[in-house]
Amino acid sequence: MAAVDLGAESGRVVRAAFDGERLALDVAGRFPNGARPFADGLLRWDLDALWTHVSDVLAGLAASTPVASVGVDTWGVDYGLLAADGSLVDQPTCYRDPRQVRAMREAVERVGADRLYGAAGIQTMEINTVFALMDDAARTDRLDRAETMLMIPDVFHHLLSGARVTESTAASTSALYRSDTGQWAVDLAEELGIPSRLFPEVVPAGTDLGAVTGPLAERGLGRTRVITPTGHDTAAAVVGTPFATPGGVFISSGTWSLVGVERDQPLITAGTAAANLTNEGGYDGTTRLLRNVMGLWVLQQCRAQWRAEGHDLDYAQIAELAAAEPALRSVVNVNAQDFLAPGDMPARVQAYCARHGDPVPQGVGAVARCVVDSLALAYRLVVDDVAEVTGRRPGSVNVTGGGANHRLLAQATADATGLPVHCGPAEATALGNAGVQLIALGELADLADLRRVVAASTELRSHEPRASAAWDDAAARLRGLVEEDDRARGLRGP
């Protein structure tokens, strides 16, 4: 199978080989990605360039081995608009564009935060699809030129197969689709000026969309099936998580950290609304009750700034410098609007600390330590909130993705949550993507069978918590910062 995994910083095509017991992964090709301002000033993705990279790597893979199937997973919330002839209206916009901050503020004022949350049980955040579409409807002619909206992974499935459908886990990140009922929030969309005619048919993960068509079929993939995996990369990572304990917390750790638990059904209550927890669709009717945490984005932007200033450090070197600093001197709310857009992140961390009366971190190590501790504490708040709304304290934390390799963050997470942290697999997203294809191909029976294969194919690293009241005090400090920031965004009353 070919598992195409596209992230905010880079993309790759992974060759996944199954021998009946284990999955072996090999990166067939890797390429850069990143949103950038286009001529109109909007932050956009260069999807044409991404498609060229994906096509070339898939063709190269097919030249060396038969490819039974291909599936694509990507980041959530963003979308492509298709014209009547199936072409893209323009390059997809990026959720980090400042226009979405303005649109969210307007939406909250117009219909209220409770209405926005109740439509789909999705955490109210500036990045949500609904706010980009709302801005499109009010300020541009993009929607007038479009016939169909597809979430980003399904734009690629369209390019591969010609299908014009969206997979359910990707649709569930939009804040306009409720996965338990399988219905788009048409009333809310129309009230916000978004034409519901754009909403496509939604299909479950594991749907066979047919064989590859077009030029790629002539480049060796004519017999390759296009199978929708869990199109949202976090959903794929959770599928590929071998949980250490039933009901354990997952952290899909990359540019974003998605932190939560897997459930049989959504939980949309006054408690989950107050906690701003999201209900995203998972594989085979499951729900991921979670919160989006800004994740390694803050460190990625810090590293870019330090490199621009002449300090070309890799992440291991930055982590080593951070480990030499005392823990918990300064804490920031990594989900504050301050950290959403690209820019000079070390300066923003320092300004946030100064504004809230915390010691201002100086130097690479101190800033990085502040970010690492703040991420771990943000995870702690999610664990506490999930335990509160479900009435069940999780027994462990399972970290997958690139962040599974960050030992300092893993230990800080164990210390902050008071739970054992199990790290791995780093390649959970590709494993989950390929695994869903295997189920669709009839090679595996179900999700439990898939996780058995994943556990047999990977090794985990564990971190035990070290008790300290300082983490409890710091978590209380962060809780106060979050509430203050939410009030400023209109998400809480005075």
Phi and psi in degrees as a GROMACS rama.xvg file:
@    title "Ramachandran Plot"
@    xaxis  label "Phi"
@    yaxis  label "Psi"
@TYPE xy
-108.284  119.821  ALA-2
-104.662  109.346  ALA-3
-91.7515  120.404  VAL-4
-124.696  110.622  ASP-5
-112.961  121.99  LEU-6
-115.888  179.183  GLY-7
-70.722  -26.569  ALA-8
-100.421  -30.3948  GLU-9
-158.631  166.128  SER-10
-130.538  161.712  GLY-11
-155.66  156.637  ARG-12
-112.89  124.437  VAL-13
-110.864  128.532  VAL-14
-84.2375  121.867  ARG-15
-114.987  117.839  ALA-16
-111.874  132.103  ALA-17
-117.073  126.692  PHE-18
-105.007  11.1769  ASP-19
101.968  -20.0825  GLY-20
-128.484  -36.5695  GLU-21
-133.238  153.75  ARG-22
-103.245  127.404  LEU-23
-111.856  130.899  ALA-24
-111.06  143.313  LEU-25
-145.16  125.276  ASP-26
-74.5691  114.501  VAL-27
-79.2997  -26.5469  ALA-28
-171.896  144.245  GLY-29
-130.517  147.065  ARG-30
-152.316  156.62  PHE-31
-76.301  158.139  PRO-32
-146.652  162.4  ASN-33
163.966  139.276  GLY-34
-77.7679  149.47  ALA-35
-148.694  156.21  ARG-36
-67.9634  133.945  PRO-37
-96.6068  -176.26  PHE-38
-60.4778  -28.2899  ALA-39
-83.2788  0.957086  ASP-40
88.8211  -10.4714  GLY-41
-81.4923  145.908  LEU-42
-78.7975  120.519  LEU-43
-133.247  162.133  ARG-44
-95.8926  140.11  TRP-45
-87.187  80.9215  ASP-46
-69.0921  -31.2305  LEU-47
-60.0829  -43.2553  ASP-48
-66.1554  -40.8193  ALA-49
-61.3373  -42.6758  LEU-50
-64.3418  -38.3447  TRP-51
-61.6859  -45.1611  THR-52
-60.2724  -50.1201  HIS-53
-59.6996  -46.011  VAL-54
-61.1707  -46.2318  SER-55
-64.083  -41.4122  ASP-56
-69.3067  -41.6462  VAL-57
-61.3793  -41.9478  LEU-58
-64.4244  -39.7073  ALA-59
-64.855  -38.5107  GLY-60
-65.7433  -43.6878  LEU-61
-65.001  -25.6753  ALA-62
-70.6484  -19.8669  ALA-63
-108.918  -18.1869  SER-64
-159.484  146.489  THR-65
-63.5424  138.153  PRO-66
-112.579  112.356  VAL-67
-69.2437  -40.6491  ALA-68
-156.289  164.478  SER-69
-140.725  142.146  VAL-70
-145.317  152.465  GLY-71
-122.164  131.35  VAL-72
-121.475  148.542  ASP-73
-145.387  -178.996  THR-74
-61.5535  163.227  TRP-75
-92.3604  -173.347  GLY-76
68.2188  -35.6109  VAL-77
-82.2725  160.743  ASP-78
-146.805  160.144  TYR-79
-114.501  149.274  GLY-80
-109.236  124.503  LEU-81
-101.414  134.82  LEU-82
-76.9672  175.641  ALA-83
-60.1366  -31.0399  ALA-84
-84.8963  4.15988  ASP-85
90.0458  -3.59505  GLY-86
-82.0024  158.495  SER-87
-73.5794  134.755  LEU-88
-61.9512  -41.8155  VAL-89
-164.952  -178.478  ASP-90
-74.909  136.62  GLN-91
-59.5113  141.777  PRO-92
-80.1978  160.257  THR-93
-103.744  139.686  CYS-94
-61.6058  -15.7788  TYR-95
-86.0623  -1.60651  ARG-96
-64.8514  137.049  ASP-97
-58.4325  -19.9687  PRO-98
-58.8052  -28.5686  ARG-99
-74.8517  -26.0733  GLN-100
-64.9835  -46.0529  VAL-101
-63.6964  -42.294  ARG-102
-65.9194  -39.5612  ALA-103
-62.9374  -42.8612  MET-104
-59.2603  -43.5045  ARG-105
-65.9689  -40.6464  GLU-106
-64.8224  -42.1967  ALA-107
-62.1877  -40.9897  VAL-108
-66.7958  -34.7227  GLU-109
-79.2515  -47.251  ARG-110
-119.071  -12.8977  VAL-111
91.8152  148.533  GLY-112
-64.9601  -34.2215  ALA-113
-64.5851  -39.848  ASP-114
-66.5873  -42.804  ARG-115
-60.387  -43.6451  LEU-116
-69.8813  -42.3174  TYR-117
-67.0636  -21.9492  GLY-118
-63.4409  -37.1292  ALA-119
-143.011  -0.726724  ALA-120
69.6497  31.2119  GLY-121
-106.473  135.412  ILE-122
-48.7696  128.756  GLN-123
-78.9091  108.962  THR-124
-139.59  152.954  MET-125
-57.9328  -27.2839  GLU-126
-75.7143  -10.9992  ILE-127
-62.3175  143.271  ASN-128
-52.366  -40.6308  THR-129
-54.1586  -34.9493  VAL-130
-77.7701  -33.6518  PHE-131
-66.4473  -44.6161  ALA-132
-64.4762  -37.2687  LEU-133
-62.9381  -41.7406  MET-134
-67.1378  -41.0671  ASP-135
-55.8065  -46.0226  ASP-136
-65.9403  -31.8978  ALA-137
-90.4093  -26.9846  ALA-138
-124.788  -9.29015  ARG-139
-136.667  173.421  THR-140
-103.403  15.9436  ASP-141
-55.9162  -46.1212  ARG-142
-71.2875  -29.4069  LEU-143
-64.3403  -30.3469  ASP-144
-87.9181  -2.86667  ARG-145
-106.717  147.835  ALA-146
-104.216  -34.0442  GLU-147
-142.867  143.432  THR-148
-106.592  128.651  MET-149
-122.41  139.283  LEU-150
-65.2522  158.027  MET-151
-55.8572  -45.6443  ILE-152
-60.3346  -30.4749  PRO-153
-84.8676  -15.8087  ASP-154
-62.0149  -42.4165  VAL-155
-69.0924  -38.1247  PHE-156
-63.917  -34.2602  HIS-157
-64.3895  -44.3722  HIS-158
-64.8274  -31.1085  LEU-159
-78.523  -38.7047  LEU-160
-124.652  -15.2169  SER-161
88.6563  -6.96989  GLY-162
-66.8293  148.302  ALA-163
-123.81  60.721  ARG-164
-130.162  159.562  VAL-165
-118.321  140.508  THR-166
-80.325  148.465  GLU-167
-65.9181  -38.9888  SER-168
-68.2504  -34.6096  THR-169
-68.4198  -43.942  ALA-170
-59.8138  -34.5248  ALA-171
-68.4506  -15.8936  SER-172
-81.5232  -4.97755  THR-173
-78.7812  -17.6882  SER-174
67.8682  15.7021  ALA-175
-127.026  5.13223  LEU-176
-135.233  127.05  TYR-177
-102.607  110.554  ARG-178
-69.7413  -24.9369  SER-179
-73.6872  -30.0655  ASP-180
-99.1497  -15.7338  THR-181
68.925  30.3443  GLY-182
-122.006  139.601  GLN-183
-75.0867  148.426  TRP-184
-82.7191  72.0929  ALA-185
-62.5166  -43.191  VAL-186
-61.8767  -45.4693  ASP-187
-63.8794  -44.3308  LEU-188
-57.9091  -49.3681  ALA-189
-64.0678  -36.6524  GLU-190
-64.668  -30.8159  GLU-191
-90.9546  5.24205  LEU-192
87.2167  11.4004  GLY-193
-94.767  119.861  ILE-194
-70.8346  120  PRO-195
-70.4549  -11.0358  SER-196
-60.2272  -18.838  ARG-197
-75.5397  -20.6495  LEU-198
-72.5465  127.256  PHE-199
-88.8639  174.158  PRO-200
-63.6987  141.833  GLU-201
-109.495  132.972  VAL-202
-120.925  154.799  VAL-203
-75.4768  156.488  PRO-204
-58.0727  140.829  ALA-205
94.1447  6.71203  GLY-206
-76.8156  131.171  THR-207
-85.7414  114.549  ASP-208
-90.9871  3.297  LEU-209
104.945  -175.186  GLY-210
-80.641  157.217  ALA-211
-58.6043  137.618  VAL-212
-122.806  175.885  THR-213
76.1414  -158.806  GLY-214
-56.0412  -35.564  PRO-215
-65.6865  -30.5736  LEU-216
-61.9877  -32.8033  ALA-217
-82.6259  -6.31283  GLU-218
-105.063  25.4061  ARG-219
105.83  2.01392  GLY-220
-114.522  21.3458  LEU-221
-62.2779  -24.5603  GLY-222
-103.632  5.13492  ARG-223
-81.3548  128.553  THR-224
-81.6916  142.26  ARG-225
-97.957  112.411  VAL-226
-119.314  124.948  ILE-227
-71.4966  115.697  THR-228
-77.7445  -164.514  PRO-229
-70.5216  106.276  THR-230
-67.1225  -29.0286  GLY-231
-76.7782  129.189  HIS-232
-62.5425  -31.0324  ASP-233
-67.3709  -40.4403  THR-234
-60.5654  -40.3546  ALA-235
-63.7439  -41.2728  ALA-236
-63.9916  -38.6856  ALA-237
-68.8437  -39.0923  VAL-238
-56.4886  -38.4535  VAL-239
-90.1602  19.8179  GLY-240
-100.783  118.114  THR-241
-85.8888  88.7212  PRO-242
-58.5885  134.9  PHE-243
-73.6223  -33.2272  ALA-244
-136.424  147.817  THR-245
-59.0418  135.808  PRO-246
75.7183  13.9547  GLY-247
-68.2406  160.394  GLY-248
-79.4195  137.699  VAL-249
-104.692  145.281  PHE-250
-128.389  107.599  ILE-251
-87.6286  104.881  SER-252
-108.045  110.317  SER-253
-151.414  -138.271  GLY-254
-54.1706  -42.3361  THR-255
-107.365  154.368  TRP-256
-112.078  121.196  SER-257
-104.83  118.157  LEU-258
-123.054  123.003  VAL-259
177.954  -157.712  GLY-260
-133.036  155.537  VAL-261
-92.3003  133.72  GLU-262
-130.61  164.185  ARG-263
-78.2061  -20.7437  ASP-264
-153.452  161.21  GLN-265
-65.0757  160.591  PRO-266
-131.136  99.3445  LEU-267
-119.473  99.0939  ILE-268
-136.818  174.53  THR-269
-61.0405  -33.4324  ALA-270
-68.6946  -43.3779  GLY-271
-69.9305  -32.4015  THR-272
-65.8246  -44.7755  ALA-273
-63.0035  -34.9312  ALA-274
-83.6789  -6.02163  ALA-275
54.7183  48.0914  ASN-276
-94.4867  146.469  LEU-277
-108.276  148.203  THR-278
-113.521  96.6098  ASN-279
-102.652  146.986  GLU-280
-68.5053  145.294  GLY-281
-121.74  -172.722  GLY-282
-71.4423  140.4  TYR-283
56.6677  43.0708  ASP-284
82.5764  2.32457  GLY-285
-76.6587  165.051  THR-286
-126.15  140.63  THR-287
-103.248  107.126  ARG-288
-86.1374  111.297  LEU-289
-151.401  176.286  LEU-290
-132.082  138.817  ARG-291
-75.8627  126.927  ASN-292
-117.993  141.232  VAL-293
-53.6176  -30.3042  MET-294
76.5778  -155.699  GLY-295
-72.6397  -4.46079  LEU-296
-50.8903  -42.8828  TRP-297
-64.0351  -43.5387  VAL-298
-67.2906  -37.9073  LEU-299
-61.5068  -42.7521  GLN-300
-71.3449  -34.3746  GLN-301
-61.2807  -47.1219  CYS-302
-60.6765  -41.0209  ARG-303
-62.3209  -39.9323  ALA-304
-67.7179  -43.1698  GLN-305
-63.8007  -37.4648  TRP-306
-64.0825  -41.4252  ARG-307
-63.736  -26.6052  ALA-308
-90.0079  3.38559  GLU-309
99.486  6.76751  GLY-310
-108.028  88.491  HIS-311
-88.1538  86.4625  ASP-312
-109.254  141.048  LEU-313
-85.5578  173.725  ASP-314
-66.32  -32.4056  TYR-315
-65.1832  -40.4439  ALA-316
-66.7058  -40.0449  GLN-317
-63.7677  -41.7539  ILE-318
-64.2151  -37.2151  ALA-319
-64.6111  -41.7579  GLU-320
-65.5523  -38.9617  LEU-321
-65.4256  -39.1126  ALA-322
-64.0853  -25.0036  ALA-323
-79.0981  -8.54084  ALA-324
-94.0779  151.387  GLU-325
-66.656  144.56  PRO-326
-76.2485  149.84  ALA-327
65.6834  23.5093  LEU-328
-68.7033  -39.3079  ARG-329
-136.457  146.266  SER-330
-135.58  136.065  VAL-331
-125.258  156.349  VAL-332
-85.9098  100.816  ASN-333
-64.2359  -16.2421  VAL-334
-91.0028  4.60272  ASN-335
-66.2336  153.679  ALA-336
-58.9748  -24.3455  GLN-337
-53.1714  -30.0555  ASP-338
-108.466  9.11809  PHE-339
-76.7296  -45.688  LEU-340
-89.3619  157.36  ALA-341
-62.6031  155.245  PRO-342
153.79  -164.097  GLY-343
-75.7663  85.601  ASP-344
-69.4045  -39.0418  MET-345
-57.8099  -39.9089  PRO-346
-66.1837  -36.1637  ALA-347
-68.6761  -39.8508  ARG-348
-60.008  -46.1149  VAL-349
-63.5949  -42.6328  GLN-350
-65.3852  -38.8131  ALA-351
-63.6205  -44.7457  TYR-352
-61.0989  -44.1461  CYS-353
-62.4454  -41.7122  ALA-354
-65.7647  -29.7312  ARG-355
-104.37  9.41143  HIS-356
80.1858  13.9784  GLY-357
-87.7894  156.262  ASP-358
-55.7775  135.191  PRO-359
-83.4785  116.531  VAL-360
-67.804  138.339  PRO-361
-120.202  129.44  GLN-362
92.099  164.83  GLY-363
-59.4263  -50.1617  VAL-364
-61.8059  -43.7309  GLY-365
-67.9315  -41.7483  ALA-366
-64.701  -45.2366  VAL-367
-63.0515  -39.5532  ALA-368
-63.7316  -40.9775  ARG-369
-58.9328  -43.4893  CYS-370
-67.0553  -45.3548  VAL-371
-61.2334  -48.5943  VAL-372
-61.6049  -40.0499  ASP-373
-67.0601  -37.779  SER-374
-62.9997  -47.0074  LEU-375
-60.3426  -40.0742  ALA-376
-68.8691  -35.6086  LEU-377
-62.2931  -38.7009  ALA-378
-63.4239  -40.6454  TYR-379
-58.6784  -43.4716  ARG-380
-63.2188  -38.2089  LEU-381
-64.4683  -45.1525  VAL-382
-58.4991  -44.7474  VAL-383
-63.0637  -43.6536  ASP-384
-68.618  -39.9352  ASP-385
-62.9202  -42.2539  VAL-386
-62.2926  -38.0651  ALA-387
-66.5075  -45.4886  GLU-388
-80.5441  -24.3386  VAL-389
-97.7268  -16.874  THR-390
74.3476  18.4002  GLY-391
-140.209  123.532  ARG-392
-82.5366  122.342  ARG-393
-62.0978  154.464  PRO-394
-97.8198  -11.6992  GLY-395
-162.072  167.822  SER-396
-121.236  135.22  VAL-397
-120.232  113.824  ASN-398
-103.306  126.546  VAL-399
-124.699  174.553  THR-400
85.4121  -174.067  GLY-401
-58.7436  -33.0805  GLY-402
-66.8105  -14.0851  GLY-403
-64.3219  -19.478  ALA-404
-90.035  -2.98639  ASN-405
-90.2375  94.2797  HIS-406
-64.7494  -38.7831  ARG-407
-63.8606  -43.8846  LEU-408
-66.1403  -38.7178  LEU-409
-62.4425  -44.4782  ALA-410
-67.9982  -38.9424  GLN-411
-62.5584  -37.0283  ALA-412
-65.8466  -42.3394  THR-413
-61.4368  -44.4196  ALA-414
-66.2419  -40.2957  ASP-415
-69.8984  -41.3971  ALA-416
-88.0421  -20.6313  THR-417
72.7419  19.5764  GLY-418
-122.229  148.997  LEU-419
-63.2139  140.067  PRO-420
-114.604  124.942  VAL-421
-111.044  121.999  HIS-422
-104.939  126.47  CYS-423
123.344  158.693  GLY-424
-80.6626  146.791  PRO-425
-62.8754  -27.3257  ALA-426
-98.5978  32.0162  GLU-427
-60.4838  -36.392  ALA-428
-63.6734  -48.716  THR-429
-64.1361  -38.1983  ALA-430
-64.3737  -42.8053  LEU-431
-65.596  -41.1216  GLY-432
-58.8345  -53.7689  ASN-433
-64.6487  -36.2276  ALA-434
-64.5023  -40.8748  GLY-435
-63.7376  -37.3831  VAL-436
-61.8872  -40.7677  GLN-437
-62.5881  -39.7022  LEU-438
-63.6379  -44.5766  ILE-439
-63.1662  -32.3541  ALA-440
-81.1518  -4.81022  LEU-441
83.9673  11.5469  GLY-442
-85.9382  -23.7832  GLU-443
-126.997  156.027  LEU-444
-84.117  -45.4479  ALA-445
-166.202  -171.601  ASP-446
-63.2723  -40.6272  LEU-447
-63.2559  -40.7524  ALA-448
-63.1177  -41.3925  ASP-449
-62.5902  -45.8048  LEU-450
-66.6741  -30.0355  ARG-451
-62.6659  -42.8086  ARG-452
-65.8154  -41.4671  VAL-453
-61.4788  -44.5111  VAL-454
-61.6408  -36.6418  ALA-455
-74.286  -16.8809  ALA-456
-99.937  -3.91426  SER-457
-138.63  164.452  THR-458
-117.9  141.012  GLU-459
-106.113  150.983  LEU-460
-118.076  135.259  ARG-461
-116.245  149.483  SER-462
-130.909  126.295  HIS-463
-92.8208  144.394  GLU-464
-71.6105  147.149  PRO-465
-113.068  116.648  ARG-466
-65.2768  134.747  ALA-467
-160.803  127.351  SER-468
-65.9835  -19.6553  ALA-469
-61.7521  -34.6638  ALA-470
-69.4619  -34.9516  TRP-471
-64.2729  -44.5132  ASP-472
-63.0235  -42.336  ASP-473
-66.5947  -36.8054  ALA-474
-63.5444  -39.0325  ALA-475
-64.818  -39.5158  ALA-476
-60.7837  -45.4782  ARG-477
-64.8893  -38.5896  LEU-478
-57.5072  -41.0943  ARG-479
-65.6188  -39.4617  GLY-480
-64.5794  -42.3731  LEU-481
-61.6848  -45.5731  VAL-482
-63.3083  -39.6698  GLU-483
-63.9568  -44.9211  GLU-484
-65.9145  -38.4671  ASP-485
-65.8584  -37.0859  ASP-486
-63.5406  -39.5765  ARG-487
-64.7486  -27.2393  ALA-488
-91.018  -0.102632  ARG-489
81.6098  13.9159  GLY-490
-93.2268  -8.13282  LEU-491
-137.105  154.138  ARG-492
-75.5887  171.031  GLY-493
